[in-house]
């Protein structure tokens, strides 16, 4: 009997699992906006996705269709989401532009932030919030504290 890895190759300790109204359309959006690569999808006979996996950068994202009968509702049904998914990328400006071109709504324009990132936020067409960032400046915790006090001053 072979030894099974408790954490399979390619998995990280934490993987977002999103409920989407029209998960197939969400996969297409994530492909166009973030360069997602579809790993697999499991449809029901009527075409709803009960599970799907895409790869964005080096991380997996799980998603599935809303299933109200099982209490699985996405942000659109819930009238919002308190969660923001942080996406660290090589070029925040290019990724942000692709996401907006693909249909995302800007909720916080890109700017150089006091903690050393170029950072902005969007809402995807399915109601999920994303932060997009590129690290542009190395700062010590003390420098960040000073910059934060000045920014909030």
CORPE-V20796 format. One line per field, one symbol per residue. ss: DSSP state (H for helix, E for strand, - for the rest). phi: phi as a letter, one per 20 degrees, with the letter a starting at -180 (. if undefined). burial: # if it has 16 or more other ideal C-beta (glycine too) atoms within 10 Angstrom, else .. A space follows every 50 residues. Layout:
ss: ???
phi: ???
burial: ???
This chain:
ss: ----------------EEEE--HHHHHHHHHHHH--EEEEEEE-----EE EEEEEE--EEEEEEE-EHHH-E--HHHH-----EEEEE---HHHHHHHHH HH--EEEEEEEE----EEEEEEE-----EEEEEEE-----HHHHHHHHHH HH-
phi: .eeeffdfgnedfccfceecfmffffgfffffecmfdfeabceegenfee abccdcmdcecebbfgcgfdmecegffempbedceedecfbffffgffff fepfdfdbgfbfefeodebbccdffdneecddbcfcbecfgfffgfffff fef
burial: .................#######.##.##..##.#....#.......#. .#####..###.####.......###....#...#.###..#..##.##. .#.#.....#..######################............#... ...
